[in-house]
Amino acid sequence: MRLFIGLCLLLSCSSIQAQYYYNDILATAQAGKRFMTLRKNQVIKISAKSLDGNNEPTEGFLLEEELAEDGRTLITKTATTDGRATLTKTTFFNNRIRRNETAYPGMEVRTDYQYDEKNRLIRINSSTNDTSLNKGAAESHFWIYDATGLPAQMLNIRNGADTTTIDIIKDSSGQVVEERWKRKNRVIETYYYYYDNKNQLTDIVRFDQRSSKLLPDLLFDFDDKGQLATLTQRMGNGPGYLVWKYQYLPNGLKEKEFCFDKQKQLVATINYVYKMEK
């Protein structure tokens, strides 16, 4: 159970890895909006406490954030119950991520973001340095837009040679509905995006080889203010999943997170405390 809680909290503290349109475009924009909310409310420090399903403090958990460098940089310190500690430095300019630097034992990752004159994300360069093995890797995402200004394609180039083409398919209203990964002109993966009648993203789905059917990787539910109320997150390629429920303060800052397992049992609660400028 302790390791399971550690996995839950690790997922809470990290970005979701898989879908490029979601991670590169949507999640990056959401990070900018969260940064704007912190600045608007003059937040200078955030701390979080975690409780397990029995309402007992989670041993080893750490989540602290601090705005530094005149509020342009967010310093994040995390640790989970499995002993993994991470330090992340995220730099913003005009409320957009410009650089993200993460370090944890044996690994360093640096990611740079580039935008065009219309403030559209056009390039992400990421470099990973395995300090324990003295090995490195590089990955670049080149985003291409159509005549209407919407994402049309992305080139994912690893180590300057291995290229995967990500085709973005949209419906008649311009909503992204498919993300197709191609390598050597062969489709190797497809993600499907679904929306509600308010054009809010509700499902990200892909074909599961094990069950031979479409299964959601992510499910989203929003409150009346358009804030994310529930996130259902599939764990790897298995049948398990986690359900995160969120509560917010009147100023839009997140107050609590509740994590439930597949059996609807409460696994963890995270409470946030904010320190404001005087």
C-alpha positions as CSV (number, residue, x, y, z in Angstrom):
1,M,0.0,0.0,0.0
2,R,2.9,2.4,0.8
3,L,4.3,1.9,-2.7
4,F,0.9,2.4,-4.2
5,I,0.4,5.7,-2.4
6,G,3.9,6.7,-3.6
7,L,2.8,6.0,-7.2
8,C,-0.4,8.1,-6.7
9,L,1.5,11.0,-5.4
10,L,4.2,10.7,-8.0
11,L,1.4,10.9,-10.7
12,S,0.0,13.9,-8.9
13,C,3.3,15.8,-8.9
14,S,4.3,15.0,-12.5
15,S,2.9,15.7,-15.9
16,I,1.0,13.0,-17.8
17,Q,3.2,11.4,-20.4
18,A,1.8,10.1,-23.7
19,Q,-0.4,12.3,-25.9
20,Y,1.6,15.0,-27.6
21,Y,-1.3,17.4,-28.3
22,Y,-2.4,17.2,-24.8
23,N,1.0,17.5,-23.2
24,D,2.6,20.0,-25.5
25,I,-0.3,22.3,-26.4
26,L,-3.0,22.0,-23.8
27,A,-1.0,21.2,-20.6
28,T,1.6,23.9,-21.4
29,A,-1.2,26.5,-21.8
30,Q,-2.8,25.3,-18.6
31,A,0.5,25.7,-16.7
32,G,0.6,29.3,-18.0
33,K,-2.9,29.9,-16.7
34,R,-2.0,28.4,-13.3
35,F,1.0,30.7,-13.1
36,M,-1.2,33.7,-13.9
37,T,-3.5,32.7,-11.1
38,L,-0.7,32.5,-8.6
39,R,0.6,35.9,-9.7
40,K,-2.8,37.5,-9.6
41,N,-3.3,36.3,-6.0
42,Q,0.3,37.4,-5.1
43,V,1.3,33.9,-4.0
44,I,4.9,33.6,-3.0
45,K,5.0,30.1,-1.5
46,I,2.9,26.9,-1.6
47,S,3.1,23.9,0.7
48,A,1.1,20.7,0.7
49,K,0.4,18.0,3.2
50,S,-0.7,14.5,2.3
51,L,-2.9,12.2,4.3
52,D,-3.5,8.5,3.5
53,G,-6.8,6.7,3.3
54,N,-6.9,6.5,7.1
55,N,-6.4,10.3,7.5
56,E,-2.8,9.8,8.7
57,P,0.1,11.9,7.5
58,T,1.9,10.3,4.5
59,E,5.4,9.5,5.5
60,G,8.1,10.9,3.2
61,F,5.7,13.1,1.2
62,L,6.9,16.6,0.2
63,L,5.5,19.2,-2.1
64,E,6.7,22.8,-1.9
65,E,6.6,25.6,-4.5
66,E,8.1,29.0,-4.3
67,L,8.1,32.0,-6.7
68,A,11.5,33.4,-7.1
69,E,13.4,35.9,-9.3
70,D,10.8,38.6,-9.1
71,G,8.0,36.1,-9.6
72,R,9.3,34.8,-13.0
73,T,10.5,31.4,-11.8
74,L,8.7,28.7,-9.9
75,I,10.9,26.4,-7.8
76,T,9.2,23.1,-7.0
77,K,10.5,20.5,-4.5
78,T,8.8,17.1,-4.3
79,A,9.4,13.8,-2.6
80,T,7.2,10.7,-2.5
81,T,6.9,7.7,-0.2
82,D,9.3,5.6,-2.2
83,G,12.1,8.1,-1.4
84,R,12.3,9.8,-4.8
85,A,13.1,13.5,-4.4
86,T,12.9,16.0,-7.3
87,L,13.8,19.6,-7.8
88,T,12.3,21.5,-10.7
89,K,12.9,25.1,-11.8
90,T,10.3,26.5,-14.3
91,T,10.9,29.9,-15.9
92,F,8.1,32.0,-17.4
93,F,8.0,35.0,-19.7
94,N,4.7,36.7,-20.5
95,N,3.0,34.0,-18.6
96,R,4.3,31.2,-20.8
97,I,6.8,28.5,-19.9
98,R,10.2,29.2,-21.4
99,R,12.3,26.7,-19.6
100,N,11.9,23.7,-17.3
101,E,14.8,22.2,-15.5
102,T,14.4,19.0,-13.4
103,A,16.9,17.1,-11.3
104,Y,16.5,13.9,-9.3
105,P,19.1,11.3,-8.3
106,G,21.0,10.2,-11.3
107,M,19.1,12.3,-13.9
108,E,18.9,15.8,-15.1
109,V,16.3,17.1,-17.7
110,R,16.2,20.5,-19.4
111,T,13.3,21.5,-21.6
112,D,13.2,24.8,-23.6
113,Y,10.0,26.2,-25.2
114,Q,9.9,28.5,-28.3
115,Y,6.9,30.5,-29.5
116,D,6.2,32.4,-32.7
117,E,5.0,36.1,-33.0
118,K,1.4,34.9,-32.5
119,N,2.5,33.2,-29.2
120,R,1.9,29.8,-30.6
121,L,4.2,27.0,-29.4
122,I,6.4,26.0,-32.3
123,R,9.3,24.1,-30.7
124,I,10.2,22.1,-27.6
125,N,13.8,21.0,-27.1
126,S,14.4,18.5,-24.3
127,S,17.8,17.1,-23.2
128,T,18.2,14.3,-20.7
129,N,21.5,13.6,-18.9
130,D,21.9,10.3,-17.1
131,T,24.6,11.3,-14.6
132,S,25.0,7.8,-13.2
133,L,25.8,6.3,-16.6
134,N,27.2,9.5,-18.2
135,K,24.8,9.2,-21.1
136,G,22.5,11.7,-22.7
137,A,19.5,11.9,-25.0
138,A,17.8,14.7,-26.9
139,E,14.3,15.1,-28.2
140,S,12.8,18.0,-30.2
141,H,9.1,18.7,-31.1
142,F,8.5,20.9,-34.1
143,W,4.8,22.1,-34.3
144,I,3.4,23.1,-37.6
145,Y,0.1,25.1,-38.0
146,D,-2.4,25.3,-40.8
147,A,-3.7,28.3,-42.6
148,T,-6.3,28.9,-39.9
149,G,-3.7,29.0,-37.2
150,L,-4.6,25.6,-35.7
151,P,-2.1,22.7,-35.0
152,A,-1.7,20.5,-38.1
153,Q,1.4,18.4,-37.5
154,M,4.3,17.8,-35.2
155,L,7.7,16.2,-35.9
156,N,9.2,14.4,-33.0
157,I,12.9,13.9,-33.6
158,R,15.0,11.9,-31.1
159,N,18.7,12.3,-31.0
160,G,18.7,14.1,-34.3
161,A,17.7,11.1,-36.4
162,D,14.7,9.0,-35.2
163,T,11.6,10.9,-36.5
164,T,8.0,10.3,-35.7
165,T,5.3,12.3,-37.5
166,I,2.3,13.3,-35.4
167,D,-0.7,14.2,-37.6
168,I,-3.4,16.3,-36.0
169,I,-6.9,15.7,-37.3
170,K,-9.7,18.2,-36.7
171,D,-13.4,18.3,-37.2
172,S,-15.4,20.9,-39.1
173,S,-15.4,23.2,-36.1
174,G,-11.6,23.1,-35.6
175,Q,-11.6,20.8,-32.6
176,V,-8.8,18.3,-32.5
177,V,-10.3,14.8,-32.7
178,E,-7.4,12.5,-33.6
179,E,-3.7,12.4,-33.0
180,R,-2.0,9.9,-35.4
181,W,1.6,8.8,-34.9
182,K,3.4,7.7,-38.0
183,R,6.8,6.3,-38.6
184,K,8.1,5.3,-42.0
185,N,4.6,6.1,-43.4
186,R,3.0,3.5,-41.0
187,V,0.5,4.5,-38.3
188,I,1.8,3.2,-35.0
189,E,-0.6,4.8,-32.6
190,T,-3.8,6.9,-32.6
191,Y,-5.4,8.9,-29.8
192,Y,-9.0,10.1,-30.0
193,Y,-10.2,13.3,-28.3
194,Y,-13.8,13.9,-27.3
195,Y,-15.6,17.0,-26.0
196,D,-18.8,18.0,-24.2
197,N,-21.4,20.6,-25.5
198,K,-19.3,23.4,-24.0
199,N,-16.2,22.3,-26.1
200,Q,-14.4,21.1,-23.0
201,L,-12.2,18.1,-23.4
202,T,-13.7,15.1,-21.7
203,D,-12.0,12.0,-23.0
204,I,-8.6,10.9,-24.5
205,V,-8.9,7.4,-25.8
206,R,-6.7,4.9,-27.6
207,F,-6.9,1.3,-28.8
208,D,-5.9,-1.2,-26.1
209,Q,-4.1,-4.3,-27.5
210,R,-4.8,-6.4,-24.4
211,S,-8.6,-6.0,-24.4
212,S,-8.9,-5.3,-28.2
213,K,-11.1,-2.3,-27.7
214,L,-10.9,1.5,-27.2
215,L,-10.1,2.5,-23.6
216,P,-9.7,6.0,-22.1
217,D,-6.3,7.1,-20.9
218,L,-7.8,10.3,-19.4
219,L,-11.3,11.4,-18.5
220,F,-12.0,15.0,-17.5
221,D,-15.0,16.5,-15.7
222,F,-15.5,20.3,-15.1
223,D,-17.5,22.3,-12.6
224,D,-19.8,25.2,-13.4
225,K,-16.8,27.6,-13.4
226,G,-14.9,25.6,-16.0
227,Q,-12.4,24.3,-13.4
228,L,-11.3,20.7,-13.6
229,A,-13.3,18.9,-11.0
230,T,-12.4,15.3,-11.7
231,L,-9.6,13.6,-13.5
232,T,-9.6,9.8,-14.2
233,Q,-6.1,8.6,-15.1
234,R,-5.3,5.1,-16.4
235,M,-2.2,3.6,-14.8
236,G,0.1,2.4,-17.6
237,N,-1.3,-0.2,-19.9
238,G,-3.1,-2.2,-17.2
239,P,-6.7,-2.2,-16.2
240,G,-6.1,0.0,-13.1
241,Y,-6.9,3.6,-12.8
242,L,-6.9,6.5,-10.3
243,V,-9.6,9.1,-9.9
244,W,-8.6,12.6,-8.7
245,K,-11.2,15.0,-7.4
246,Y,-10.4,18.7,-6.8
247,Q,-11.7,21.5,-4.6
248,Y,-10.9,25.2,-5.1
249,L,-10.8,28.3,-3.1
250,P,-13.0,31.3,-4.3
251,N,-9.9,32.9,-5.8
252,G,-9.4,29.9,-8.1
253,L,-6.5,28.4,-6.2
254,K,-6.6,24.6,-5.6
255,E,-7.4,23.8,-2.0
256,K,-7.7,20.0,-1.9
257,E,-7.1,16.9,-4.0
258,F,-8.6,13.5,-3.3
259,C,-7.3,10.3,-4.9
260,F,-9.4,7.2,-5.2
261,D,-8.5,3.8,-6.6
262,K,-10.5,1.6,-8.9
263,Q,-12.5,0.2,-6.0
264,K,-13.5,3.8,-5.1
265,Q,-11.4,3.6,-1.9
266,L,-9.8,6.9,-0.7
267,V,-6.0,6.5,-1.2
268,A,-4.7,10.0,-0.4
269,T,-5.8,13.5,0.3
270,I,-3.6,16.5,-0.4
271,N,-4.2,19.9,1.3
272,Y,-2.7,23.1,-0.1
273,V,-1.6,26.1,2.0
274,Y,-0.6,29.4,0.3
275,K,1.6,32.2,1.5
276,M,0.8,35.6,0.0
277,E,2.8,38.8,-0.3
278,K,2.2,41.2,2.5
